[in-house]
Amino acid sequence: MACPGTFSDEPLSPAGRLFLQRKTDVVIHCIARTKNPIDVDGAKATIMSSPMGQHPRFCSLLVRDENGFEHWRKTRLDVDRHVIVVKNRVNEDEEDDEVAVNRYVADLSVSSPLSTDKPLWEVHLLTAHKHVVFRIHHSLGDGISLMSMLMASCRKVSDPDALPMMVPEKTTEKRRDSPWLLGSMWGFLKMAWLTLVFVLEFLLRSLFVSDRKTAVSGGDGVELWPRKLATAKFLLDDMKEVKKAIPDTTINDVLFGIVSCGLSRYLDHRTPNALYEGLRMTGVAMVNLRAKPGLQEISKLMKDNSETRWGNRFGVILLPVFYHKSGNDPLEYLKRAKVMVDRKKQSLEAYFSYRIGDLTMTLLGTKYASLINYKLLCNTTFTISNLIGPLEDITLSGNPISSIKVSTSSLPQALTMHMVSYAGKAEMQILVAKDIIPDPEFLAKCFEDALLEMKVAAKEADKA
């Protein structure tokens, strides 16, 4: 929508403008499964009274001024235009609700951009399946912002008046600051060297250095290919038991080890004896840059001068995984993952990637910044994220939630993975280009089996 700017219009952030470009247009999908039938009128009333219905971003139109610059313009919210009620089953041939909803969201991931004649979000109520699908444009905020807002609209099952408990990852915050607190010259030099190496690699990957092609590789134009969506399910207790096998290991380390092991198993199945040992496949991971890790209090996100303010406050790091043939000790994948993640934590790669993007937007403009970001995705193999969700069961509009899952619209990569933990479980949505990866359900099983193999190995190591 093009119109002259006004004094009340608010300009978009550089990251927000980037997510509106054709090649980097991204919509976040959050799927919540309810235990009870959905009350449509109650859901609409909850949305209007919740932070979603009152937040300035969710009550603003995207407009462009005479110079083509994007702004947010406050408008009156018509909830009926944003809540889409699907009364019938979305796939009559599929009895499993989760599979049917995954197919529905997979189709939305490619062919359904959000309309710009209303604020950039929708809520799909799939009443026959008892599922709610939130579709929120990435220009409105990152995963931390959006999940924090959703949690502010929920309540505990055990206490209907209490907000869900949100606990940060203390180890991440501690490691981030420890070189400065200790005043270690060696720590500073190591950080500077690792930052230099990783930032240089980031720049090269953004320009011309590319992963070798495998059975899971995407590329230019793949974001337009049809998608399939599958879910890998884990128990947090299993992941915690595995991380005890190696000192100072985190859940993120375990997840990265699972991906490394699972991808190796999958590639053994798809292309046996076709890949050389140690083949590198590079992942793009999102890192929260706020001072406080994890989900945020919505009141703090709304403060303009807050260090945890609303918006897209994340950097990018490159996480390589390496192919190794089946039969290896599964804990070896975890050990290699931990070494790499620890090096990334000791660097400022995420911070500099954010600043490089900001500088590119300023010097070259949105078009070229978008092309560079798109090239980075074409040159890598997968995208991955992990978000800490509520620690206990919650309700939305008084309806208990049994599952929370997150994915995004399609990217030029053929494989994207997004994991969310909730009440002792963790579910990872695996979105694939189905002409490249036709069997994401098998890939999901490879990841699930990788965790179980690590759990068995961890128990055996504990007995030894």
Long-range contacts (C-beta under 8 A, 24 or more apart in sequence): 1-61, 1-62, 1-63, 1-64, 1-116, 1-117, 2-63, 2-64, 2-65, 2-66, 3-63, 3-64, 3-65, 3-73, 4-65, 4-66, 5-63, 5-65, 5-66, 5-69, 5-71, 6-73, 8-73, 8-74, 9-63, 9-65, 9-71, 9-72, 9-73, 10-56, 10-60, 10-71, 10-72, 11-69, 11-70, 11-71, 11-72, 12-62, 12-70, 12-71, 12-72, 12-139, 13-311, 13-312, 14-357, 14-358, 14-361, 14-362, 14-369, 15-139, 15-311, 15-312, 15-357, 16-70, 16-139, 16-140, 16-311, 16-312, 17-70, 17-139, 17-361, 17-366, 18-357, 18-361, 18-366, 18-369, 18-370, 18-373, 19-137, 19-138, 19-139, 19-312, 20-62, 20-70, 20-137, 20-139, 21-366, 21-367, 21-370, 22-370, 23-223, 23-370, 23-371, 23-373, 23-374, 23-412, 24-370, 24-373, 24-374, 25-113, 25-409, 26-137, 26-138, 26-408, 26-409, 26-411, 27-108, 27-109, 27-113, 27-114, 27-135, 27-136, 27-137, 27-138, 27-408, 27-409, 28-134, 28-135, 28-136, 28-137, 28-138, 28-143, 28-146, 28-406, 28-407, 28-408, 29-105, 29-108, 29-109, 29-133, 29-134, 29-135, 29-406, 29-407, 29-408, 29-409, 30-133, 30-134, 30-136, 30-146, 30-147, 30-150, 30-404, 30-405, 30-406, 31-101, 31-105, 31-131, 31-132, 31-133, 31-134, 31-403, 31-404, 31-405, 31-406, 31-407, 31-429, 32-131, 32-132, 32-133, 32-134, 32-396, 32-401, 32-403, 32-404, 33-97, 33-98, 33-101, 33-130, 33-131, 33-132, 33-401, 33-402, 33-403, 33-404, 34-130, 34-131, 34-132, 34-396, 34-399, 34-400, 34-401, 34-402, 35-130, 35-399, 35-400, 35-401, 35-402, 36-130, 36-399, 36-400, 37-127, 37-130, 38-125, 38-127, 38-130, 38-132, 38-399, 39-397, 39-399, 40-83, 40-85, 40-125, 40-127, 42-397, 42-398, 43-83, 43-123, 43-125, 43-132, 43-397, 44-79, 44-80, 44-83, 45-397, 46-153, 46-396, 46-397, 47-79, 47-82, 47-83, 47-123, 47-153, 48-77, 48-79, 50-152, 50-153, 51-149, 51-152, 51-153, 51-298, 52-121, 52-149, 52-150, 52-153, 53-77, 53-79, 55-149, 55-302, 55-310, 57-119, 57-140, 57-141, 57-310, 58-119, 58-121, 58-140, 59-119, 60-119, 61-116, 61-117, 61-118, 61-119, 62-116, 62-120, 62-139, 75-118, 75-119, 77-119, 78-118, 81-118, 82-118, 82-119, 82-121, 82-122, 82-123, 83-122, 83-123, 83-125, 84-122, 84-123, 84-124, 84-125, 85-125, 85-127, 86-124, 86-125, 86-126, 86-127, 86-128, 87-127, 87-128, 88-128, 89-128, 89-129, 90-126, 90-128, 90-129, 97-129, 97-130, 97-131, 98-231, 98-403, 100-129, 101-126, 101-129, 101-131, 101-133, 102-228, 102-229, 102-230, 102-231, 102-429, 103-228, 103-229, 104-133, 105-133, 105-229, 105-407, 106-226, 106-227, 106-228, 106-229, 106-431, 107-227, 108-133, 108-135, 108-409, 109-227, 109-229, 109-407, 109-408, 109-409, 109-410, 109-431, 110-223, 110-224, 110-225, 110-226, 110-227, 110-409, 110-410, 132-396, 138-312, 138-408, 139-312, 141-310, 141-311, 141-312, 142-286, 142-288, 142-311, 142-312, 142-313, 142-314, 143-286, 143-314, 143-385, 143-387, 143-406, 143-418, 144-288, 144-290, 144-294, 144-295, 144-296, 144-313, 144-314, 144-387, 145-296, 145-301, 145-310, 145-311, 145-312, 145-313, 147-295, 147-387, 147-389, 147-406, 147-420, 148-295, 148-296, 148-297, 148-298, 148-301, 149-298, 149-301, 151-295, 151-298, 151-390, 151-394, 152-298, 153-396, 154-390, 154-394, 154-395, 154-396, 154-401, 155-394, 155-395, 156-392, 156-393, 156-394, 156-395, 157-392, 157-393, 157-394, 157-395, 157-400, 158-392, 158-393, 160-395, 160-398, 164-390, 164-391, 164-392, 164-394, 165-390, 165-391, 165-392, 166-294, 166-295, 166-296, 166-297, 166-388, 166-390, 166-391, 167-294, 167-388, 167-391, 168-292, 168-293, 168-294, 168-295, 168-388, 169-250, 169-251, 169-252, 169-293, 169-294, 169-388, 171-248, 171-250, 172-250, 172-293, 172-345, 173-292, 173-293, 175-345, 175-346, 176-345, 179-346, 187-346, 190-346, 191-346, 191-347, 191-348, 194-343, 194-344, 194-346, 194-347, 194-349, 195-347, 195-348, 195-349, 195-352, 197-347, 198-317, 198-318, 198-343, 198-344, 198-347, 198-349, 199-349, 199-352, 199-353, 199-356, 201-318, 202-316, 202-318, 202-349, 202-352, 202-353, 202-356, 202-376, 203-356, 205-282, 205-318, 205-376, 205-379, 205-380, 206-372, 206-373, 206-375, 206-376, 206-379, 207-372, 207-375, 208-379, 209-379, 210-378, 210-379, 210-380, 211-280, 211-281, 211-282, 211-379, 211-380, 211-381, 212-279, 212-280, 214-267, 214-271, 214-275, 214-279, 214-281, 214-323, 214-381, 215-267, 215-270, 215-271, 215-436, 215-437, 216-263, 216-266, 216-267, 216-270, 216-281, 216-381, 216-382, 216-414, 216-415, 216-436, 216-437, 217-381, 217-414, 217-436, 218-377, 218-378, 218-381, 218-411, 218-412, 218-413, 218-414, 218-415, 218-433, 218-436, 219-378, 219-412, 220-378, 220-412, 221-412, 222-410, 222-411, 222-412, 222-413, 222-414, 222-433, 222-436, 223-410, 223-411, 223-412, 224-410, 225-410, 225-414, 225-433, 225-434, 225-435, 225-436, 226-433, 226-434, 226-435, 227-410, 227-431, 227-432, 227-433, 227-434, 228-431, 228-432, 228-434, 228-437, 228-438, 228-440, 229-407, 229-429, 229-430, 229-431, 229-432, 229-440, 230-429, 230-430, 230-432, 230-440, 230-441, 230-443, 230-444, 231-405, 231-427, 231-428, 231-429, 231-430, 231-444, 232-427, 232-428, 232-430, 232-443, 232-444, 232-445, 232-447, 232-448, 233-425, 233-426, 233-427, 233-428, 233-444, 233-448, 234-258, 234-425, 234-426, 234-427, 234-428, 234-447, 234-448, 234-451, 235-424, 235-425, 235-426, 236-421, 236-424, 236-425, 236-426, 237-424, 238-451, 238-452, 238-455, 239-426, 239-451, 241-455, 241-458, 241-459, 242-334, 242-451, 242-454, 242-455, 242-458, 244-458, 244-462, 245-331, 245-334, 245-454, 245-457, 245-458, 245-461, 245-462, 246-331, 246-334, 246-335, 246-338, 248-338, 249-334, 249-338, 250-341, 251-386, 251-421, 252-341, 252-386, 253-334, 253-337, 253-338, 253-341, 254-334, 254-337, 254-451, 254-454, 255-384, 255-386, 255-419, 255-428, 256-319, 256-321, 256-337, 256-340, 256-341, 256-384, 257-330, 257-333, 257-334, 257-335, 257-336, 257-337, 257-338, 257-450, 257-454, 258-333, 258-447, 258-450, 258-451, 258-454, 259-283, 259-321, 259-382, 259-384, 259-417, 259-447, 260-321, 260-322, 260-333, 260-336, 260-337, 261-330, 261-333, 261-450, 261-453, 261-454, 262-443, 262-446, 262-447, 262-449, 262-450, 263-321, 263-323, 263-446, 264-323, 264-324, 264-325, 264-326, 264-333, 265-326, 265-446, 265-449, 265-450, 266-442, 266-443, 266-446, 267-323, 268-325, 268-326, 269-442, 269-446, 275-323, 276-323, 277-323, 277-324, 277-325, 278-322, 278-323, 278-324, 279-322, 279-323, 280-320, 280-321, 280-322, 280-323, 281-320, 281-321, 281-322, 281-323, 281-381, 281-382, 282-318, 282-319, 282-320, 282-321, 282-379, 282-380, 282-381, 283-318, 283-319, 283-320, 283-321, 283-380, 283-381, 283-382, 283-383, 283-384, 284-316, 284-317, 284-318, 284-319, 284-376, 284-377, 284-380, 284-382, 284-383, 284-384, 284-413, 285-316, 285-317, 285-318, 285-319, 285-383, 285-384, 285-385, 286-314, 286-315, 286-316, 286-383, 286-385, 287-314, 287-315, 287-316, 287-317, 287-350, 288-313, 288-314, 289-313, 289-314, 289-315, 289-350, 289-351, 289-354, 294-388, 295-387, 295-388, 295-389, 314-350, 314-354, 315-349, 315-350, 315-351, 315-352, 315-353, 315-354, 316-350, 316-353, 316-354, 316-376, 317-344, 317-349, 317-350, 317-353, 318-349, 318-380, 319-344, 319-384, 329-457, 330-450, 330-453, 330-454, 330-457, 331-454, 331-457, 331-458, 331-461, 333-450, 333-454, 334-454, 374-412, 377-411, 377-412, 377-413, 378-412, 378-413, 380-413, 381-413, 381-415, 382-413, 382-415, 382-416, 382-417, 383-411, 383-413, 383-415, 383-416, 383-417, 384-416, 384-417, 384-418, 384-419, 385-417, 385-418, 385-419, 386-418, 386-419, 386-420, 386-421, 387-418, 387-419, 387-420, 387-421, 388-421, 389-420, 389-421, 389-422, 389-423, 390-422, 390-423, 391-423, 392-423, 393-423, 394-423, 403-427, 405-429, 407-431
